[in-house]
């Protein structure tokens, strides 16, 4: 039998609605909610709120995971991925393969294959990076990533990114060493069936550390390019961690990101959005974000305190407390210990408004699954924690 990862994921959420002034606490135990009454908000409005809430929740998770993919792995307790990096020849160790150069033999490249199972037979993510030095402390990196669902050899999506890293020192494979600090910018696109679906820009300022915990700040913006035909509109969002973020290397080699991710969500007709790029930041706090969203009409702002731990790209633990979301929405999230992390029922959530359920979502440990609108039953696909179509 194929042996799958069994991470002891705990997701606890304590949220307060932004419209009532009061607060309440919720844990990983599912909380009963009522269905939206027939006289309540329209299905269109509920869909907008649900998509916006899901993206406000998913944005920091995707950003932190993507940043981690571009950073040198920890040496202490690094686990199987850190050990297979030392070999560099694609040896399967605990569900990971690392190639240097990549499996195509490109010069100055690396490749990480992340599998759903320990035996490296069910591919989850395939990440290739080709890097070139720009002097002794900077480099340019081209990323390409294929995303797979369990037991499916055809990618469900592909991501490409152009990254620029500066003020850094690098390891033998061209990854920036977090302990020495560095600055990074990235523009990326996520394509589904060959069609660009998400366009984004993001930057990270990681300060040097001697303790294993980097202070950091970041910002980013993104939008859904083709939009949602069922709604005849599309959505964009911008935000980040302008100050006070921390990235900690744990004894087992996992990475914990702790930050308050703030931002806003907008809607508009297809073609109305663009990501604007300004001056790169090299210090915290960030007063003027490098990447901002242009176009559309604001649906509101959000503030999401996040503590999330990744083990080689998969969520190991997640906590969100006292989040403020748009339109008075609240969110509960729980995990099902009876499900494998590969199951799209592994992490489930409920989105409510004014005490009534308006949507539910369910995803696997990589953030792939679906969002369902309660009133209509309409489903939207979620890939990498973003609602995509």
C-alpha positions as CSV (number, residue, x, y, z in Angstrom):
1,X,0.0,0.0,0.0
2,X,1.1,3.5,-0.7
3,X,1.9,5.3,2.5
4,X,0.8,8.9,2.7
5,X,1.9,11.8,4.9
6,X,0.0,12.1,8.2
7,X,0.8,15.5,9.6
8,X,-0.8,16.3,13.0
9,X,-2.4,19.5,11.7
10,X,-4.3,21.6,14.2
11,X,-6.3,24.6,12.9
12,X,-7.8,26.9,15.5
13,X,-9.6,30.1,14.6
14,X,-10.7,32.9,16.8
15,X,-12.6,35.6,14.8
16,X,-14.6,38.7,15.5
17,X,-17.0,40.2,13.0
18,X,-16.0,43.7,11.9
19,X,-19.6,45.0,11.9
20,X,-20.8,44.4,15.5
21,X,-18.0,45.7,17.7
22,X,-18.2,42.5,19.8
23,X,-15.9,39.5,19.7
24,X,-16.2,35.8,20.2
25,X,-13.9,32.8,20.2
26,X,-14.1,29.7,18.1
27,X,-11.8,26.7,18.2
28,X,-11.1,23.8,15.8
29,X,-14.4,22.2,16.9
30,X,-17.0,22.8,14.2
31,X,-19.5,25.5,15.2
32,X,-23.2,25.0,14.1
33,X,-24.5,27.8,11.9
34,X,-27.8,28.6,10.3
35,X,-28.5,28.7,6.6
36,X,-28.9,32.2,5.1
37,X,-32.6,33.2,5.2
38,X,-34.5,33.6,2.0
39,X,-35.0,37.3,2.7
40,X,-31.3,37.9,3.2
41,X,-28.5,39.0,0.9
42,X,-28.6,38.1,-2.8
43,X,-26.7,35.1,-4.0
44,X,-24.5,37.5,-6.0
45,X,-23.6,39.4,-2.9
46,X,-23.0,36.2,-0.9
47,X,-20.7,34.9,-3.6
48,X,-18.8,38.2,-3.6
49,X,-18.3,38.1,0.2
50,X,-17.4,34.4,0.2
51,X,-14.7,34.8,-2.6
52,X,-13.3,38.0,-1.0
53,X,-13.1,36.3,2.5
54,X,-11.5,33.2,1.1
55,X,-8.8,35.2,-0.8
56,X,-8.1,37.4,2.3
57,X,-7.6,34.1,4.2
58,X,-5.6,32.4,1.5
59,X,-3.3,35.3,0.4
60,X,-0.8,35.1,3.3
61,X,-0.7,31.3,3.1
62,X,0.3,31.3,-0.5
63,X,2.7,34.2,-0.2
64,X,4.6,32.6,2.8
65,X,4.7,29.3,1.1
66,X,6.1,30.8,-2.1
67,X,8.7,32.8,-0.3
68,X,9.9,29.7,1.6
69,X,10.4,27.9,-1.8
70,X,13.0,30.6,-2.7
71,X,15.0,30.5,0.6
72,X,17.9,28.2,1.6
73,X,16.6,25.4,3.8
74,X,17.5,25.2,7.5
75,X,20.4,23.0,8.4
76,X,19.3,22.0,11.9
77,X,16.8,19.2,12.0
78,X,16.1,19.8,8.3
79,X,14.3,16.6,7.7
80,X,14.3,14.5,4.5
81,X,14.2,17.4,2.1
82,X,17.3,19.0,3.6
83,X,19.1,15.6,3.5
84,X,18.2,14.9,-0.1
85,X,19.5,18.4,-1.0
86,X,23.0,17.3,0.1
87,X,22.8,14.5,-2.5
88,X,21.4,16.6,-5.3
89,X,20.8,13.6,-7.5
90,X,17.0,13.0,-7.2
91,X,17.2,10.3,-4.5
92,X,13.8,9.8,-2.9
93,X,13.9,10.5,0.8
94,X,10.6,10.7,2.8
95,X,8.6,12.0,-0.2
96,X,11.0,14.5,-1.6
97,X,13.5,14.5,-4.5
98,X,16.1,17.3,-5.1
99,X,18.1,17.7,-8.3
100,X,21.1,20.0,-8.9
101,X,21.2,20.7,-11.7
102,X,17.5,20.1,-12.5
103,X,16.4,16.8,-14.1
104,X,16.7,18.5,-17.6
105,X,20.4,19.3,-16.9
106,X,20.0,23.1,-17.1
107,X,23.1,25.0,-15.9
108,X,22.7,26.9,-12.6
109,X,19.4,25.2,-11.7
110,X,17.7,23.2,-9.0
111,X,14.5,21.1,-8.9
112,X,12.4,20.0,-6.0
113,X,9.7,17.3,-6.4
114,X,7.3,17.2,-3.5
115,X,5.2,14.0,-3.4
116,X,2.0,13.1,-1.6
117,X,3.5,9.8,-0.5
118,X,6.8,8.7,1.1
119,X,7.7,6.5,-1.8
120,X,7.8,9.4,-4.3
121,X,5.2,7.9,-6.6
122,X,2.3,10.4,-6.4
123,X,3.7,13.9,-7.4
124,X,2.2,17.0,-5.7
125,X,4.5,19.9,-6.7
126,X,7.4,20.1,-9.2
127,X,9.5,23.3,-8.8
128,X,12.3,24.2,-11.1
129,X,14.5,27.3,-10.6
130,X,17.2,28.7,-12.9
131,X,19.3,31.4,-11.4
132,X,22.0,33.8,-12.5
133,X,24.3,35.9,-10.4
134,X,24.2,39.7,-10.6
135,X,27.4,40.4,-8.7
136,X,28.3,38.9,-5.4
137,X,25.1,39.7,-3.5
138,X,22.3,39.6,-6.0
139,X,20.8,37.2,-8.5
140,X,17.9,36.8,-10.9
141,X,15.8,33.6,-10.6
142,X,13.2,32.1,-13.0
143,X,10.8,29.8,-11.3
144,X,8.4,27.3,-12.9
145,X,6.1,25.1,-10.9
146,X,3.6,22.4,-11.8
147,X,0.8,21.7,-9.4
148,X,-0.8,18.2,-9.3
149,X,-3.9,16.7,-7.6
150,X,-3.6,13.3,-6.0
151,X,-3.3,10.3,-8.4
152,X,-3.3,12.6,-11.4
153,X,-0.3,12.8,-13.7
154,X,-1.7,15.9,-15.5
155,X,-1.0,19.2,-13.8
156,X,-4.0,21.1,-12.6
157,X,-2.1,24.4,-12.8
158,X,1.3,25.9,-13.6
159,X,3.0,28.9,-12.0
160,X,5.8,30.9,-13.5
161,X,7.7,33.7,-11.6
162,X,10.5,36.1,-12.1
163,X,12.3,36.8,-8.9
164,X,15.1,39.3,-8.0
165,X,17.1,38.8,-4.8
166,X,19.5,41.4,-3.5
167,X,21.6,42.3,-0.4
168,X,22.0,38.6,0.2
169,X,24.6,35.8,0.7
170,X,23.9,32.5,-1.1
171,X,24.4,28.8,-0.4
172,X,25.9,26.3,-2.9
173,X,22.7,26.0,-4.8
174,X,22.0,29.8,-5.2
175,X,19.4,30.1,-2.5
176,X,19.6,33.2,-0.2
177,X,20.6,32.4,3.4
178,X,17.9,33.8,5.6
179,X,20.1,34.3,8.7
180,X,22.1,36.9,6.7
181,X,19.0,38.8,5.6
182,X,18.0,39.7,2.0
183,X,15.5,41.5,-0.1
184,X,13.3,39.8,-2.7
185,X,10.8,40.9,-5.3
186,X,8.6,38.6,-7.5
187,X,6.1,38.9,-10.3
188,X,4.2,35.7,-11.1
189,X,1.3,34.2,-13.0
190,X,-0.8,31.1,-12.3
191,X,-2.2,29.4,-15.4
192,X,-5.0,26.8,-15.5
193,X,-5.3,24.8,-18.8
194,X,-2.9,27.2,-20.4
195,X,-4.9,30.3,-19.5
196,X,-3.4,32.9,-17.1
197,X,-5.7,33.0,-14.1
198,X,-3.9,34.9,-11.4
199,X,-1.4,37.7,-11.9
200,X,0.6,38.9,-8.9
201,X,3.5,40.9,-7.5
202,X,5.1,40.6,-4.1
203,X,8.2,41.7,-2.2
204,X,9.8,40.5,1.0
205,X,12.4,42.3,3.3
206,X,14.0,39.7,5.6
207,X,16.3,41.2,8.3
208,X,19.5,39.5,9.4
209,X,19.3,37.4,12.6
210,X,21.5,35.5,14.9
211,X,18.7,33.7,16.7
212,X,17.0,31.7,14.0
213,X,14.1,34.1,13.8
214,X,14.0,36.7,11.1
215,X,12.0,39.9,11.4
216,X,10.4,40.6,8.1
217,X,7.9,42.9,6.2
218,X,6.2,42.3,2.9
219,X,3.6,43.6,0.5
220,X,1.8,42.2,-2.6
221,X,-1.1,42.6,-5.0
222,X,-2.9,40.2,-7.3
223,X,-6.0,39.7,-9.4
224,X,-8.0,37.1,-11.2
225,X,-7.5,37.7,-14.9
226,X,-10.4,35.9,-16.6
227,X,-12.9,36.5,-13.8
228,X,-16.0,34.5,-12.9
229,X,-18.6,34.0,-15.7
230,X,-21.3,33.1,-13.2
231,X,-20.9,36.6,-11.5
232,X,-19.8,38.6,-14.6
233,X,-17.0,40.2,-12.7
234,X,-13.6,39.5,-11.2
235,X,-11.7,40.2,-8.0
236,X,-8.4,41.6,-6.9
237,X,-6.7,42.1,-3.6
238,X,-3.7,43.9,-2.1
239,X,-2.0,43.8,1.3
240,X,0.9,42.4,3.2
241,X,2.8,42.6,6.5
242,X,4.1,46.2,6.7
243,X,5.9,45.6,10.0
244,X,6.2,43.1,12.8
245,X,6.4,39.8,11.0
246,X,8.7,37.0,12.1
247,X,9.9,33.8,10.4
248,X,11.2,31.1,12.7
249,X,13.2,28.0,12.0
250,X,12.0,25.2,14.3
251,X,14.1,22.3,15.6
252,X,12.5,19.8,13.2
253,X,13.3,22.0,10.2
254,X,9.7,23.4,9.7
255,X,9.2,27.1,9.3
256,X,6.7,29.2,11.2
257,X,5.5,32.6,9.9
258,X,3.9,34.9,12.4
259,X,2.3,38.2,11.2
260,X,-0.7,40.4,10.9
261,X,-1.7,40.4,7.2
262,X,-3.7,43.5,6.3
263,X,-5.2,44.6,3.0
264,X,-8.3,45.2,0.9
265,X,-10.3,43.3,-1.6
266,X,-11.9,44.9,-4.8
267,X,-14.2,43.8,-7.5
268,X,-14.7,45.0,-11.1
269,X,-15.4,43.9,-14.7
270,X,-12.9,41.7,-16.4
271,X,-10.0,43.7,-17.7
272,X,-10.4,46.5,-15.1
273,X,-7.4,45.5,-12.8
274,X,-3.7,45.8,-13.1
275,X,-0.8,45.3,-10.6
276,X,1.3,48.5,-10.3
277,X,5.0,48.3,-9.4
278,X,6.8,51.0,-7.6
279,X,10.1,51.4,-5.7
280,X,11.5,48.3,-4.0
281,X,11.8,48.5,-0.2
282,X,14.9,47.4,1.6
283,X,14.0,48.2,5.2
284,X,11.1,47.7,7.6
285,X,8.5,49.1,8.3
286,X,7.2,49.5,4.8
287,X,5.6,52.9,4.3
288,X,5.0,52.7,0.6
289,X,4.3,49.2,-0.8
290,X,6.1,48.3,-4.0
291,X,3.1,46.5,-5.4
292,X,-0.4,47.9,-5.4
293,X,-3.7,47.0,-7.2
294,X,-5.2,49.5,-9.7
295,X,-8.8,49.5,-10.8
296,X,-12.1,48.1,-9.6
297,X,-14.3,49.1,-6.6
298,X,-13.3,48.3,-3.1
299,X,-15.3,45.7,-1.2
300,X,-13.6,46.5,2.1
301,X,-10.5,45.9,4.1
302,X,-9.3,43.0,6.2
303,X,-6.8,42.2,9.0
304,X,-5.8,38.6,9.5
305,X,-3.4,37.6,12.2
306,X,-1.7,34.5,11.0
307,X,0.6,31.9,12.7
308,X,1.3,29.2,10.1
309,X,3.9,26.4,10.1
310,X,5.0,24.7,6.8
311,X,6.8,21.5,6.6
312,X,8.3,21.3,3.0
313,X,5.4,23.3,1.5
314,X,2.5,21.6,3.3
315,X,0.7,23.2,6.2
316,X,1.6,21.5,9.5
317,X,-0.3,23.9,11.8
318,X,-2.3,27.1,11.4
319,X,-3.8,29.6,13.8
320,X,-5.8,32.8,13.1
321,X,-7.1,34.9,16.0
322,X,-9.3,38.0,16.1
323,X,-9.4,38.5,12.3
324,X,-11.4,41.4,10.9
325,X,-13.0,40.6,7.6
326,X,-15.2,42.4,5.0
327,X,-18.9,43.0,5.4
328,X,-19.1,41.6,8.9
329,X,-18.2,38.1,7.7
330,X,-16.8,35.5,10.1
331,X,-14.9,32.3,9.4
332,X,-14.5,29.0,11.1
333,X,-11.9,26.4,10.1
334,X,-11.4,22.8,11.2
335,X,-9.4,19.8,10.2
336,X,-10.6,16.2,9.9
337,X,-8.2,13.8,11.5
338,X,-9.9,10.9,9.8
339,X,-8.9,12.2,6.4
340,X,-5.5,12.1,4.7
341,X,-3.8,15.4,4.0
342,X,-4.3,14.5,0.3
343,X,-8.1,14.6,0.8
344,X,-9.9,17.8,-0.2
345,X,-11.9,17.3,3.0
346,X,-8.8,17.6,5.2
347,X,-9.3,21.3,5.9
348,X,-12.8,22.6,6.0
349,X,-14.3,26.0,6.7
350,X,-17.6,27.9,7.1
351,X,-18.1,31.5,6.1
352,X,-21.0,33.3,7.8
353,X,-22.6,36.7,7.6
354,X,-24.8,38.2,10.4
355,X,-25.0,34.8,12.0
356,X,-26.1,32.9,8.9
357,X,-24.0,30.5,6.8
358,X,-23.3,31.8,3.3
359,X,-20.6,29.4,2.1
360,X,-18.4,26.5,2.9
361,X,-15.0,25.4,1.6
362,X,-12.8,22.3,1.7
363,X,-9.2,21.9,0.7
364,X,-6.3,19.5,1.1
365,X,-3.1,20.4,2.9
366,X,-1.8,22.2,-0.3
367,X,-4.9,24.4,-0.4
368,X,-6.6,22.7,-3.4
369,X,-10.3,22.2,-3.2
370,X,-13.6,24.1,-3.7
371,X,-15.8,26.8,-2.3
372,X,-19.6,26.2,-2.2
373,X,-22.2,29.0,-2.0
374,X,-24.9,27.8,0.4
375,X,-28.0,29.4,-1.1
376,X,-27.3,28.4,-4.7
377,X,-25.0,25.4,-4.4
378,X,-22.7,27.0,-6.9
379,X,-19.1,25.8,-6.6
380,X,-15.8,27.7,-7.3
381,X,-12.5,26.0,-7.6
382,X,-9.7,26.7,-5.1
383,X,-6.1,26.2,-6.1
384,X,-3.2,27.1,-3.8
385,X,-5.8,28.7,-1.4
386,X,-7.0,31.1,-4.1
387,X,-10.5,31.0,-5.5
388,X,-9.7,30.8,-9.2
389,X,-12.9,30.0,-11.2
